Amino acid sequence: MFFNWLYEEGEIRKNPVDGISTIKTERKQKKAVTKQEFQKLLDVFDYTKFHGYRNKVIVLLLQDTGCRIGETLAIKVDDIDFKHRMILLKHTKARQERYVYFSQTLARELKHYLQFKDRCTETELLFPTTKGTELTIHSPLINN
């Protein structure tokens, strides 16, 4: 592409890559997770502890909405609209706000989680650390 542009602009007299086709790489199709594999993942979390239950709900939200992990960890409680079952994502890869929608099942789980969270920490963040600070993609999820 670069040499084609240089040739078209008259910067070079001969295009050294003329006639060479570009290599197309095929993306490997990702294997879908089975219900059994997903349940095994959920079974790893200790729901009796705040961080375990929080991590379970994070995984459920990721699976239900297709959000990126960074988008998910930046969600604040006020970003959730239970009436319309949607979440406003303010910290997106494209840096433009967007909405994602969630299922009735996740709505019930989120409401239950919020009651649990409010007993453990006072923060506007949906998924804080056990100390009430922002959980990041670089934070270890275990015991945090």
DRENKOLPA-451445 format. One record per residue (C-alpha): residue number from 0; residue in three letters; x negated, y, z negated. Coordinates in steps of 0.05 Angstrom, whole numbers, plus 5000, padded with zeros to 4 digits. Layout:
<rs>
<r><selum>NUM</selum><tordo>Ala</tordo><xx>X</xx><yy>Y</yy><zz>Z</zz></r>
...
</rs>
This chain:
<rs>
<r><selum>0</selum><tordo>Met</tordo><xx>5000</xx><yy>5000</yy><zz>5000</zz></r>
<r><selum>1</selum><tordo>Phe</tordo><xx>4945</xx><yy>5049</yy><zz>4981</zz></r>
<r><selum>2</selum><tordo>Phe</tordo><xx>4906</xx><yy>5036</yy><zz>5045</zz></r>
<r><selum>3</selum><tordo>Asn</tordo><xx>4970</xx><yy>5041</yy><zz>5087</zz></r>
<r><selum>4</selum><tordo>Trp</tordo><xx>4982</xx><yy>5109</yy><zz>5056</zz></r>
<r><selum>5</selum><tordo>Leu</tordo><xx>4910</xx><yy>5132</yy><zz>5068</zz></r>
<r><selum>6</selum><tordo>Tyr</tordo><xx>4915</xx><yy>5110</yy><zz>5141</zz></r>
<r><selum>7</selum><tordo>Glu</tordo><xx>4982</xx><yy>5145</yy><zz>5151</zz></r>
<r><selum>8</selum><tordo>Glu</tordo><xx>4954</xx><yy>5209</yy><zz>5121</zz></r>
<r><selum>9</selum><tordo>Gly</tordo><xx>4894</xx><yy>5206</yy><zz>5167</zz></r>
<r><selum>10</selum><tordo>Glu</tordo><xx>4845</xx><yy>5198</yy><zz>5110</zz></r>
<r><selum>11</selum><tordo>Ile</tordo><xx>4815</xx><yy>5135</yy><zz>5140</zz></r>
<r><selum>12</selum><tordo>Arg</tordo><xx>4806</xx><yy>5116</yy><zz>5213</zz></r>
<r><selum>13</selum><tordo>Lys</tordo><xx>4820</xx><yy>5042</yy><zz>5205</zz></r>
<r><selum>14</selum><tordo>Asn</tordo><xx>4865</xx><yy>5007</yy><zz>5157</zz></r>
<r><selum>15</selum><tordo>Pro</tordo><xx>4824</xx><yy>4950</yy><zz>5126</zz></r>
<r><selum>16</selum><tordo>Val</tordo><xx>4886</xx><yy>4912</yy><zz>5103</zz></r>
<r><selum>17</selum><tordo>Asp</tordo><xx>4925</xx><yy>4918</yy><zz>5169</zz></r>
<r><selum>18</selum><tordo>Gly</tordo><xx>4956</xx><yy>4851</yy><zz>5185</zz></r>
<r><selum>19</selum><tordo>Ile</tordo><xx>4946</xx><yy>4823</yy><zz>5115</zz></r>
<r><selum>20</selum><tordo>Ser</tordo><xx>5011</xx><yy>4803</yy><zz>5083</zz></r>
<r><selum>21</selum><tordo>Thr</tordo><xx>5023</xx><yy>4817</yy><zz>5010</zz></r>
<r><selum>22</selum><tordo>Ile</tordo><xx>5027</xx><yy>4760</yy><zz>4961</zz></r>
<r><selum>23</selum><tordo>Lys</tordo><xx>5096</xx><yy>4751</yy><zz>4931</zz></r>
<r><selum>24</selum><tordo>Thr</tordo><xx>5095</xx><yy>4719</yy><zz>4863</zz></r>
<r><selum>25</selum><tordo>Glu</tordo><xx>5155</xx><yy>4679</yy><zz>4842</zz></r>
<r><selum>26</selum><tordo>Arg</tordo><xx>5182</xx><yy>4690</yy><zz>4773</zz></r>
<r><selum>27</selum><tordo>Lys</tordo><xx>5193</xx><yy>4627</yy><zz>4735</zz></r>
<r><selum>28</selum><tordo>Gln</tordo><xx>5264</xx><yy>4620</yy><zz>4713</zz></r>
<r><selum>29</selum><tordo>Lys</tordo><xx>5268</xx><yy>4620</yy><zz>4638</zz></r>
<r><selum>30</selum><tordo>Lys</tordo><xx>5299</xx><yy>4560</yy><zz>4605</zz></r>
<r><selum>31</selum><tordo>Ala</tordo><xx>5363</xx><yy>4576</yy><zz>4568</zz></r>
<r><selum>32</selum><tordo>Val</tordo><xx>5366</xx><yy>4559</yy><zz>4494</zz></r>
<r><selum>33</selum><tordo>Thr</tordo><xx>5415</xx><yy>4504</yy><zz>4477</zz></r>
<r><selum>34</selum><tordo>Lys</tordo><xx>5467</xx><yy>4512</yy><zz>4422</zz></r>
<r><selum>35</selum><tordo>Gln</tordo><xx>5429</xx><yy>4460</yy><zz>4381</zz></r>
<r><selum>36</selum><tordo>Glu</tordo><xx>5363</xx><yy>4498</yy><zz>4390</zz></r>
<r><selum>37</selum><tordo>Phe</tordo><xx>5396</xx><yy>4563</yy><zz>4370</zz></r>
<r><selum>38</selum><tordo>Gln</tordo><xx>5427</xx><yy>4531</yy><zz>4309</zz></r>
<r><selum>39</selum><tordo>Lys</tordo><xx>5358</xx><yy>4504</yy><zz>4289</zz></r>
<r><selum>40</selum><tordo>Leu</tordo><xx>5331</xx><yy>4575</yy><zz>4293</zz></r>
<r><selum>41</selum><tordo>Leu</tordo><xx>5387</xx><yy>4601</yy><zz>4249</zz></r>
<r><selum>42</selum><tordo>Asp</tordo><xx>5377</xx><yy>4544</yy><zz>4199</zz></r>
<r><selum>43</selum><tordo>Val</tordo><xx>5306</xx><yy>4569</yy><zz>4186</zz></r>
<r><selum>44</selum><tordo>Phe</tordo><xx>5330</xx><yy>4631</yy><zz>4149</zz></r>
<r><selum>45</selum><tordo>Asp</tordo><xx>5344</xx><yy>4632</yy><zz>4074</zz></r>
<r><selum>46</selum><tordo>Tyr</tordo><xx>5411</xx><yy>4667</yy><zz>4071</zz></r>
<r><selum>47</selum><tordo>Thr</tordo><xx>5408</xx><yy>4675</yy><zz>3996</zz></r>
<r><selum>48</selum><tordo>Lys</tordo><xx>5352</xx><yy>4727</yy><zz>4003</zz></r>
<r><selum>49</selum><tordo>Phe</tordo><xx>5361</xx><yy>4795</yy><zz>4034</zz></r>
<r><selum>50</selum><tordo>His</tordo><xx>5306</xx><yy>4787</yy><zz>4086</zz></r>
<r><selum>51</selum><tordo>Gly</tordo><xx>5331</xx><yy>4718</yy><zz>4106</zz></r>
<r><selum>52</selum><tordo>Tyr</tordo><xx>5403</xx><yy>4741</yy><zz>4117</zz></r>
<r><selum>53</selum><tordo>Arg</tordo><xx>5379</xx><yy>4804</yy><zz>4152</zz></r>
<r><selum>54</selum><tordo>Asn</tordo><xx>5336</xx><yy>4764</yy><zz>4200</zz></r>
<r><selum>55</selum><tordo>Lys</tordo><xx>5394</xx><yy>4717</yy><zz>4215</zz></r>
<r><selum>56</selum><tordo>Val</tordo><xx>5439</xx><yy>4777</yy><zz>4233</zz></r>
<r><selum>57</selum><tordo>Ile</tordo><xx>5383</xx><yy>4807</yy><zz>4276</zz></r>
<r><selum>58</selum><tordo>Val</tordo><xx>5379</xx><yy>4742</yy><zz>4316</zz></r>
<r><selum>59</selum><tordo>Leu</tordo><xx>5455</xx><yy>4739</yy><zz>4322</zz></r>
<r><selum>60</selum><tordo>Leu</tordo><xx>5458</xx><yy>4811</yy><zz>4347</zz></r>
<r><selum>61</selum><tordo>Leu</tordo><xx>5401</xx><yy>4799</yy><zz>4397</zz></r>
<r><selum>62</selum><tordo>Gln</tordo><xx>5437</xx><yy>4738</yy><zz>4424</zz></r>
<r><selum>63</selum><tordo>Asp</tordo><xx>5506</xx><yy>4770</yy><zz>4426</zz></r>
<r><selum>64</selum><tordo>Thr</tordo><xx>5487</xx><yy>4836</yy><zz>4458</zz></r>
<r><selum>65</selum><tordo>Gly</tordo><xx>5423</xx><yy>4823</yy><zz>4497</zz></r>
<r><selum>66</selum><tordo>Cys</tordo><xx>5390</xx><yy>4883</yy><zz>4463</zz></r>
<r><selum>67</selum><tordo>Arg</tordo><xx>5315</xx><yy>4888</yy><zz>4460</zz></r>
<r><selum>68</selum><tordo>Ile</tordo><xx>5283</xx><yy>4878</yy><zz>4392</zz></r>
<r><selum>69</selum><tordo>Gly</tordo><xx>5259</xx><yy>4950</yy><zz>4387</zz></r>
<r><selum>70</selum><tordo>Glu</tordo><xx>5328</xx><yy>4976</yy><zz>4404</zz></r>
<r><selum>71</selum><tordo>Thr</tordo><xx>5358</xx><yy>4931</yy><zz>4352</zz></r>
<r><selum>72</selum><tordo>Leu</tordo><xx>5311</xx><yy>4951</yy><zz>4296</zz></r>
<r><selum>73</selum><tordo>Ala</tordo><xx>5325</xx><yy>5025</yy><zz>4308</zz></r>
<r><selum>74</selum><tordo>Ile</tordo><xx>5400</xx><yy>5019</yy><zz>4299</zz></r>
<r><selum>75</selum><tordo>Lys</tordo><xx>5431</xx><yy>5059</yy><zz>4243</zz></r>
<r><selum>76</selum><tordo>Val</tordo><xx>5496</xx><yy>5040</yy><zz>4209</zz></r>
<r><selum>77</selum><tordo>Asp</tordo><xx>5530</xx><yy>5102</yy><zz>4238</zz></r>
<r><selum>78</selum><tordo>Asp</tordo><xx>5513</xx><yy>5078</yy><zz>4308</zz></r>
<r><selum>79</selum><tordo>Ile</tordo><xx>5563</xx><yy>5021</yy><zz>4301</zz></r>
<r><selum>80</selum><tordo>Asp</tordo><xx>5635</xx><yy>5031</yy><zz>4323</zz></r>
<r><selum>81</selum><tordo>Phe</tordo><xx>5675</xx><yy>4972</yy><zz>4295</zz></r>
<r><selum>82</selum><tordo>Lys</tordo><xx>5740</xx><yy>4996</yy><zz>4325</zz></r>
<r><selum>83</selum><tordo>His</tordo><xx>5714</xx><yy>4990</yy><zz>4396</zz></r>
<r><selum>84</selum><tordo>Arg</tordo><xx>5662</xx><yy>4937</yy><zz>4378</zz></r>
<r><selum>85</selum><tordo>Met</tordo><xx>5604</xx><yy>4976</yy><zz>4408</zz></r>
<r><selum>86</selum><tordo>Ile</tordo><xx>5536</xx><yy>5001</yy><zz>4385</zz></r>
<r><selum>87</selum><tordo>Leu</tordo><xx>5502</xx><yy>5064</yy><zz>4409</zz></r>
<r><selum>88</selum><tordo>Leu</tordo><xx>5429</xx><yy>5050</yy><zz>4424</zz></r>
<r><selum>89</selum><tordo>Lys</tordo><xx>5388</xx><yy>5114</yy><zz>4417</zz></r>
<r><selum>90</selum><tordo>His</tordo><xx>5318</xx><yy>5085</yy><zz>4424</zz></r>
<r><selum>91</selum><tordo>Thr</tordo><xx>5318</xx><yy>5049</yy><zz>4491</zz></r>
<r><selum>92</selum><tordo>Lys</tordo><xx>5263</xx><yy>5030</yy><zz>4539</zz></r>
<r><selum>93</selum><tordo>Ala</tordo><xx>5288</xx><yy>5080</yy><zz>4590</zz></r>
<r><selum>94</selum><tordo>Arg</tordo><xx>5295</xx><yy>5133</yy><zz>4535</zz></r>
<r><selum>95</selum><tordo>Gln</tordo><xx>5368</xx><yy>5143</yy><zz>4552</zz></r>
<r><selum>96</selum><tordo>Glu</tordo><xx>5424</xx><yy>5127</yy><zz>4503</zz></r>
<r><selum>97</selum><tordo>Arg</tordo><xx>5470</xx><yy>5070</yy><zz>4521</zz></r>
<r><selum>98</selum><tordo>Tyr</tordo><xx>5524</xx><yy>5028</yy><zz>4491</zz></r>
<r><selum>99</selum><tordo>Val</tordo><xx>5526</xx><yy>4953</yy><zz>4481</zz></r>
<r><selum>100</selum><tordo>Tyr</tordo><xx>5588</xx><yy>4914</yy><zz>4462</zz></r>
<r><selum>101</selum><tordo>Phe</tordo><xx>5593</xx><yy>4858</yy><zz>4412</zz></r>
<r><selum>102</selum><tordo>Ser</tordo><xx>5640</xx><yy>4800</yy><zz>4398</zz></r>
<r><selum>103</selum><tordo>Gln</tordo><xx>5692</xx><yy>4794</yy><zz>4343</zz></r>
<r><selum>104</selum><tordo>Thr</tordo><xx>5649</xx><yy>4740</yy><zz>4312</zz></r>
<r><selum>105</selum><tordo>Leu</tordo><xx>5589</xx><yy>4787</yy><zz>4307</zz></r>
<r><selum>106</selum><tordo>Ala</tordo><xx>5635</xx><yy>4842</yy><zz>4280</zz></r>
<r><selum>107</selum><tordo>Arg</tordo><xx>5655</xx><yy>4798</yy><zz>4222</zz></r>
<r><selum>108</selum><tordo>Glu</tordo><xx>5582</xx><yy>4779</yy><zz>4209</zz></r>
<r><selum>109</selum><tordo>Leu</tordo><xx>5559</xx><yy>4852</yy><zz>4212</zz></r>
<r><selum>110</selum><tordo>Lys</tordo><xx>5614</xx><yy>4874</yy><zz>4162</zz></r>
<r><selum>111</selum><tordo>His</tordo><xx>5593</xx><yy>4819</yy><zz>4114</zz></r>
<r><selum>112</selum><tordo>Tyr</tordo><xx>5520</xx><yy>4836</yy><zz>4123</zz></r>
<r><selum>113</selum><tordo>Leu</tordo><xx>5533</xx><yy>4910</yy><zz>4109</zz></r>
<r><selum>114</selum><tordo>Gln</tordo><xx>5565</xx><yy>4892</yy><zz>4042</zz></r>
<r><selum>115</selum><tordo>Phe</tordo><xx>5504</xx><yy>4849</yy><zz>4026</zz></r>
<r><selum>116</selum><tordo>Lys</tordo><xx>5455</xx><yy>4902</yy><zz>4050</zz></r>
<r><selum>117</selum><tordo>Asp</tordo><xx>5488</xx><yy>4958</yy><zz>4009</zz></r>
<r><selum>118</selum><tordo>Arg</tordo><xx>5477</xx><yy>4917</yy><zz>3946</zz></r>
<r><selum>119</selum><tordo>Cys</tordo><xx>5403</xx><yy>4910</yy><zz>3962</zz></r>
<r><selum>120</selum><tordo>Thr</tordo><xx>5382</xx><yy>4977</yy><zz>3991</zz></r>
<r><selum>121</selum><tordo>Glu</tordo><xx>5408</xx><yy>5047</yy><zz>4004</zz></r>
<r><selum>122</selum><tordo>Thr</tordo><xx>5388</xx><yy>5068</yy><zz>4073</zz></r>
<r><selum>123</selum><tordo>Glu</tordo><xx>5421</xx><yy>5088</yy><zz>4138</zz></r>
<r><selum>124</selum><tordo>Leu</tordo><xx>5380</xx><yy>5037</yy><zz>4176</zz></r>
<r><selum>125</selum><tordo>Leu</tordo><xx>5419</xx><yy>4974</yy><zz>4195</zz></r>
<r><selum>126</selum><tordo>Phe</tordo><xx>5358</xx><yy>4929</yy><zz>4188</zz></r>
<r><selum>127</selum><tordo>Pro</tordo><xx>5310</xx><yy>4958</yy><zz>4137</zz></r>
<r><selum>128</selum><tordo>Thr</tordo><xx>5252</xx><yy>4923</yy><zz>4102</zz></r>
<r><selum>129</selum><tordo>Thr</tordo><xx>5264</xx><yy>4899</yy><zz>4031</zz></r>
<r><selum>130</selum><tordo>Lys</tordo><xx>5235</xx><yy>4966</yy><zz>4009</zz></r>
<r><selum>131</selum><tordo>Gly</tordo><xx>5286</xx><yy>5005</yy><zz>4050</zz></r>
<r><selum>132</selum><tordo>Thr</tordo><xx>5237</xx><yy>5029</yy><zz>4103</zz></r>
<r><selum>133</selum><tordo>Glu</tordo><xx>5242</xx><yy>5019</yy><zz>4178</zz></r>
<r><selum>134</selum><tordo>Leu</tordo><xx>5229</xx><yy>4949</yy><zz>4203</zz></r>
<r><selum>135</selum><tordo>Thr</tordo><xx>5187</xx><yy>4952</yy><zz>4266</zz></r>
<r><selum>136</selum><tordo>Ile</tordo><xx>5169</xx><yy>4902</yy><zz>4320</zz></r>
<r><selum>137</selum><tordo>His</tordo><xx>5101</xx><yy>4898</yy><zz>4287</zz></r>
<r><selum>138</selum><tordo>Ser</tordo><xx>5129</xx><yy>4883</yy><zz>4217</zz></r>
<r><selum>139</selum><tordo>Pro</tordo><xx>5125</xx><yy>4811</yy><zz>4195</zz></r>
<r><selum>140</selum><tordo>Leu</tordo><xx>5196</xx><yy>4787</yy><zz>4187</zz></r>
<r><selum>141</selum><tordo>Ile</tordo><xx>5180</xx><yy>4738</yy><zz>4132</zz></r>
<r><selum>142</selum><tordo>Asn</tordo><xx>5190</xx><yy>4766</yy><zz>4062</zz></r>
<r><selum>143</selum><tordo>Asn</tordo><xx>5194</xx><yy>4837</yy><zz>4088</zz></r>
</rs>
